[in-house]
Amino acid sequence: WPAKDEWDFEYLGMTNHPFIKANYPHHEGIWGWQDAADQVVVMVRNIRRSMVEYHDILWDIGYAKTWDEATLNLQNLYSAPPPKEDFLAWRDLRVMDEVHWYGWFIDYWMEGGLMRDIFTHKITTEEHWNMLMMPTVYTKAELDYDLVVGKQVVTPTYDPHCTNGEISSGCEPVAVISAERLRDYIEGPAETTKIAEVLMNNDKISKYLIDREAWDCIWDE
């Protein structure tokens, strides 16, 4: 496959895959690709569908907490839909927190790695950020912004992964892609053109692309 998951980079080793699928800094993600990335493209999907699909995958892998646990259950992915009652129980327990995580994930990339709190979305300290990066170590109560940061004056701080140049073009995305538009026969061609133009501007990939005149043929043929 042309895309490789961030966890596979971390646990299976570095390769020259042209695309990296990443959830970082969400708790399901990890900065596993070291400094191999050149640029960022953010793919955003309607949050209502995202929450359903996210739970479907969690259910498939038995709500795994580690890469090893998830790997053992990979054969179950997309094999059967979860029972409705399982989704509703997860939704009632988790979904509002996950809404905050989702918005925080988007903010992180759109602001080039600016450190913010997950639940208040306030700019936060490096100490608090480092705690947020360990959600299985600290409880939500222990991560409370007022408890950890309080009333101190916070200087905007950026994730060292971004400030240290581990993505050569920076953490701010060069394009934002709508998953819904990408699947739409009316808006899809323009959305795929956005992706193609990003790739055309990358010297490592551009020489492998089909001619511009053929880009729309995937929608017609």
N, C-alpha and C positions, 0 to 999 in steps of 0.2 A: 504494500500500500504506500502511496506517496506521503501520507500523513502518519506521524508517530505520536503517541501519547506521552505527556510529560513524565508520567510515572515510569514508562518503559525506558526513557532516557536515563532516569535515575537508577533503575534496578537492573536493566539489561545492557546498559552501556551506550556510549555515544555513537551515532551513525550519521550519514550524510542525507537523511531524509529531507526533502525540500520544505515540508510543512510540519509544524508542531501544533498539536491540539493541546490547549492549556486551559485550566480552570483557576490557576493561581491568581490572586491570593485567597480565593475561596477555600474553605476547609477541605474540599475534595481535591485541591490542587497542590502542586509542589513545583518549585523552580528547579526542575530536573535537567534542563538542557544546558546548564552552565552559561557560557558566553557564545553559544552557537547561533543565536537568533540575530537576524539583520533588521527586521522591522515587525510592526504589530498591525494586524487587521482584526478588528473586533466584530464578531458575529453576534447579533442580538435577536432574540426571538421573543414573541409575546409572552409575558411572564405567566399567564394563565396556562398556556400549553407547556411552558418550561417546567412548571411545578409538577404537572402530571407526568411528563416524560422523565423527570428527575426521579420521582418516586418509583416509576416503573423499573428503572435501572437499579435503584437501591433494592427493590424487592427481588429482582432477578438474581442479584449477587448476595442475597441474604443479609442485607444491611451491613455489609462488611465494613470494618474499621481500618483495615490495613491492606496494603498491596497484595500480600500473600493470600489473605482471605478472599479478596476480590478475584484473584487469579484462579483460585480453586473453583470458582463458580462461574467462570466466563462462559462455559458451555450452556448456561441457563439464560444468557442474554437473549431477549426477544423471543423466547420460546413459548411463553404463555402470558396473558394479561393477569395482573394481580387481582385478587378478590376485591370488590368494591369496598367492603368493610375495612380491609387493611389500609386502603388509600385514605378513607375517611378518618381512621384513627390517627394515621401519620399526619394528615392535614391539620386536624384539630390540635395536635401536639406541637407541630414544627413549622407550619407554613408561614406564619407571620414573622418568625425569626428568619426564615429563608428568604422572604421578601426583602428584609433588610440586607441580608448577605448578597442578594442579587444586585440591588442598587449600589451597594458598596463596591462590588466587583467592577461594575461599569464605571463608577466614579474613579476608582483606582487607575484604570487605564486611560480614561479620557483626560485625567489630570496629570498624566505622566508619572504615576507612582506616588502621589501625595498621600501621606499617612493620615487616615481618618479613622474615627471610631465606627464600629459596625452599626450600632443601634441608635446613636444620636447623630451620626454623620459629621460630628464636629472634628476639626483638625486636632490631632492628638500627638502625644510625645512618642519618642522612640521606645522608651521603656514600656509604655502601654501597647504600642504596636507589636513589640516582641511577644508580649503576653497573648495578644489576639491571634498571633501565628501559632499558638499552642492550645487550641480549643478543647483538646482532650485532657489537658493538664489542669486548666482553670475552669471553674463553673461560670455561668453567665453572671451570677452575683459578684463573683470575685473580679470579673472584667468590667464591672460598672464604671462608667466614665467618671462620675462624681467621686467615687471611692478612690480610683487610681490617680486621676489627673486633678480633680478638684477645681479650685479657683486659680490655679497658677496660670500665668501668661504662657501661651503655647506658640512657639515659633514654627512656622510651616517647615516640615521636614519631609524629605523624599526617601523612598526605599533605596537602600544602598545598591541593590541590583540595578536600579535605573541610573543612579548618580555615578556608579563605577563603570558605566558603559558596557554592561553585559548584554545589552541589545544595542548594536552599533548605531542604529538610527534613532535610538531613544525609545522610551516606553509609551509615548503618546502615539495613538494609532495613525497610520497613513490613510486608512479608510475604515468606514463603519458600514457593515453589510446587514441588511434586514433579511432574516431567514424566510419570512413570509413573502417578501417581494421576490426572493430568489426562486420560489416555487410557483410564482404567478406567471401565466402565459402572456399577460399584458406588460407587467412591470419587470418580469424576469430578465429580458434581454439587456435592459439598462443596468440591472444589478450585476449580471455576469460581466458586463463591460467594465464596471468599476473594478472588479477583481482582476480582469485581464490587464487593465491599465497599470495596476499595482505591479503585476508580474513583468510587464513590459519595461518598467522602470528599474528592474532588478537585473543587473548584468549577469548574475549566475543562472537565471532562469529564462530570460527573454529569448535566447536563441533556440529554445526548445518549444516555443509557442507556435500554434498554427497562425496563419496569416490573418490579419485583422478582418479582411473581407469574408472570412469563413466563420467569424465568431457567432453570428446570428443563426448559422445553419443548424445548430443543435436544437433550436426552437422550431425549426421548420421541417426537419427531416426525421 
